Amino acid sequence: MSTGGLPRFLPVTVCKVNAGRRQEITGHEWHNLRMSPSDPPPGGDDAELNEEAADVELYGVVAQRLKDAHARVRALDVSDAERAALTRSLLMVTEAAKRDLPEAARRLARFVADLDGLGPTGRTTG
């Protein structure tokens, strides 16, 4: 049977000890167990884990702020063209977060500050 040029995975049986009992699992199940988020990555030190935890926390904060900013843009009473321009700005922040999370957080903070200067009608207040 041809697999279309893709490597064929053979079912590998691995033994796992669970609560004092040996349990056989397939290679795919073993992989999924090893990739579980509850397991720390092998070989890392505490400084790396703390930095990774801080990155994960920052991702969560930026994601929530992006969600809130999108909701605020949708709620503005502006033309479709203005709303599209604001949404494109938020999408640029989202794209930046994939490469440079701290810079994306700074861009988002500037965007929200500018948005705070707009009234509910999308016009500059004050």
CYANA upper distance limits for C-alpha pairs under 8 A (distance plus 0.5 A):
  3 THR  CA      7 PRO  CA      7.73
  3 THR  CA      8 ARG  CA      7.27
 11 PRO  CA     26 THR  CA      6.63
 11 PRO  CA     27 GLY  CA      6.79
 11 PRO  CA     28 HIS  CA      8.38
 12 VAL  CA     26 THR  CA      5.81
 12 VAL  CA     27 GLY  CA      5.26
 12 VAL  CA     28 HIS  CA      8.47
 13 THR  CA     24 GLU  CA      6.74
 13 THR  CA     25 ILE  CA      6.07
 13 THR  CA     26 THR  CA      5.06
 13 THR  CA     27 GLY  CA      6.36
 14 VAL  CA     24 GLU  CA      6.11
 14 VAL  CA     25 ILE  CA      5.84
 14 VAL  CA     26 THR  CA      6.50
 14 VAL  CA     27 GLY  CA      6.89
 14 VAL  CA     30 TRP  CA      7.67
 15 CYS  CA     22 ARG  CA      6.78
 15 CYS  CA     23 GLN  CA      6.07
 15 CYS  CA     24 GLU  CA      5.03
 15 CYS  CA     25 ILE  CA      6.73
 16 LYS  CA     22 ARG  CA      6.05
 16 LYS  CA     23 GLN  CA      5.57
 16 LYS  CA     24 GLU  CA      6.59
 16 LYS  CA     25 ILE  CA      7.50
 17 VAL  CA     21 ARG  CA      5.79
 17 VAL  CA     22 ARG  CA      4.93
 17 VAL  CA     23 GLN  CA      6.46
 18 ASN  CA     22 ARG  CA      6.76
 18 ASN  CA     23 GLN  CA      7.22
 25 ILE  CA     29 GLU  CA      6.53
 25 ILE  CA     30 TRP  CA      7.02
 26 THR  CA     30 TRP  CA      6.79
 27 GLY  CA     31 HIS  CA      6.69
 28 HIS  CA     32 ASN  CA      6.76
 29 GLU  CA     33 LEU  CA      6.65
 30 TRP  CA     34 ARG  CA      6.66
 31 HIS  CA     35 MET  CA      6.65
 32 ASN  CA     36 SER  CA      6.75
 34 ARG  CA     39 ASP  CA      7.53
 35 MET  CA     39 ASP  CA      7.76
 44 GLY  CA     48 GLU  CA      6.80
 44 GLY  CA     49 LEU  CA      7.32
 45 ASP  CA     49 LEU  CA      6.90
 46 ASP  CA     50 ASN  CA      6.53
 47 ALA  CA     51 GLU  CA      6.65
 48 GLU  CA     52 GLU  CA      6.56
 49 LEU  CA     53 ALA  CA      6.53
 50 ASN  CA     54 ALA  CA      6.65
 51 GLU  CA     55 ASP  CA      6.73
 52 GLU  CA     56 VAL  CA      6.69
 53 ALA  CA     57 GLU  CA      6.66
 54 ALA  CA     58 LEU  CA      6.59
 55 ASP  CA     59 TYR  CA      6.59
 56 VAL  CA     60 GLY  CA      6.84
 57 GLU  CA     61 VAL  CA      6.83
 58 LEU  CA     62 VAL  CA      6.56
 58 LEU  CA    101 LEU  CA      8.26
 59 TYR  CA     63 ALA  CA      6.44
 59 TYR  CA    101 LEU  CA      7.80
 60 GLY  CA     64 GLN  CA      6.69
 61 VAL  CA     65 ARG  CA      6.69
 62 VAL  CA     66 LEU  CA      6.52
 62 VAL  CA    104 ALA  CA      8.49
 62 VAL  CA    105 ALA  CA      6.63
 62 VAL  CA    108 LEU  CA      8.43
 63 ALA  CA     67 LYS  CA      6.69
 64 GLN  CA     68 ASP  CA      6.72
 65 ARG  CA     69 ALA  CA      6.53
 65 ARG  CA    108 LEU  CA      8.32
 66 LEU  CA     70 HIS  CA      6.61
 66 LEU  CA     90 LEU  CA      7.71
 66 LEU  CA     94 THR  CA      8.21
 66 LEU  CA    108 LEU  CA      7.89
 67 LYS  CA     71 ALA  CA      6.84
 68 ASP  CA     72 ARG  CA      6.75
 69 ALA  CA     73 VAL  CA      6.69
 69 ALA  CA     90 LEU  CA      8.32
 69 ALA  CA    112 VAL  CA      7.36
 70 HIS  CA     74 ARG  CA      6.71
 70 HIS  CA     87 THR  CA      7.59
 70 HIS  CA     90 LEU  CA      7.85
 71 ALA  CA     75 ALA  CA      6.77
 72 ARG  CA     76 LEU  CA      6.95
 73 VAL  CA     83 ARG  CA      7.11
 73 VAL  CA     86 LEU  CA      7.44
 73 VAL  CA     87 THR  CA      7.68
 74 ARG  CA     83 ARG  CA      7.78
 75 ALA  CA    120 PRO  CA      8.21
 76 LEU  CA     83 ARG  CA      8.31
 76 LEU  CA    120 PRO  CA      5.94
 76 LEU  CA    121 THR  CA      6.34
 76 LEU  CA    122 GLY  CA      6.45
 77 ASP  CA    120 PRO  CA      6.80
 77 ASP  CA    121 THR  CA      5.10
 77 ASP  CA    122 GLY  CA      6.71
 78 VAL  CA     82 GLU  CA      6.64
 78 VAL  CA     83 ARG  CA      6.82
 78 VAL  CA    121 THR  CA      6.66
 78 VAL  CA    122 GLY  CA      6.28
 79 SER  CA     83 ARG  CA      6.75
 80 ASP  CA     84 ALA  CA      6.48
 81 ALA  CA     85 ALA  CA      6.74
 82 GLU  CA     86 LEU  CA      6.80
 83 ARG  CA     87 THR  CA      6.58
 84 ALA  CA     88 ARG  CA      6.59
 85 ALA  CA     89 SER  CA      6.88
 86 LEU  CA     90 LEU  CA      6.97
 87 THR  CA     91 LEU  CA      6.71
 88 ARG  CA     92 MET  CA      6.71
 89 SER  CA     93 VAL  CA      7.00
 90 LEU  CA     94 THR  CA      6.77
 90 LEU  CA    108 LEU  CA      8.09
 91 LEU  CA     95 GLU  CA      6.67
 92 MET  CA     96 ALA  CA      6.62
 93 VAL  CA     97 ALA  CA      6.72
 93 VAL  CA    104 ALA  CA      5.90
 93 VAL  CA    105 ALA  CA      8.48
 93 VAL  CA    107 ARG  CA      6.98
 93 VAL  CA    108 LEU  CA      6.87
 94 THR  CA     98 LYS  CA      7.51
 94 THR  CA    104 ALA  CA      7.75
 95 GLU  CA     99 ARG  CA      7.87
 96 ALA  CA    100 ASP  CA      6.32
 96 ALA  CA    101 LEU  CA      7.40
 96 ALA  CA    103 GLU  CA      7.82
 96 ALA  CA    104 ALA  CA      5.86
 97 ALA  CA    101 LEU  CA      4.91
 97 ALA  CA    102 PRO  CA      8.18
 97 ALA  CA    103 GLU  CA      7.95
 97 ALA  CA    104 ALA  CA      5.47
 97 ALA  CA    105 ALA  CA      8.11
100 ASP  CA    104 ALA  CA      6.75
101 LEU  CA    105 ALA  CA      6.69
102 PRO  CA    106 ARG  CA      6.88
103 GLU  CA    107 ARG  CA      6.70
104 ALA  CA    108 LEU  CA      6.53
105 ALA  CA    109 ALA  CA      6.65
106 ARG  CA    110 ARG  CA      6.84
107 ARG  CA    111 PHE  CA      6.67
108 LEU  CA    112 VAL  CA      6.59
109 ALA  CA    113 ALA  CA      6.61
110 ARG  CA    114 ASP  CA      6.70
111 PHE  CA    115 LEU  CA      6.59
112 VAL  CA    116 ASP  CA      6.50
113 ALA  CA    117 GLY  CA      7.06
114 ASP  CA    118 LEU  CA      7.37
117 GLY  CA    124 THR  CA      6.26
117 GLY  CA    125 THR  CA      6.47
118 LEU  CA    122 GLY  CA      5.58
118 LEU  CA    123 ARG  CA      5.64
118 LEU  CA    124 THR  CA      5.00
118 LEU  CA    125 THR  CA      6.20
119 GLY  CA    123 ARG  CA      6.02
119 GLY  CA    124 THR  CA      6.64
119 GLY  CA    125 THR  CA      6.14
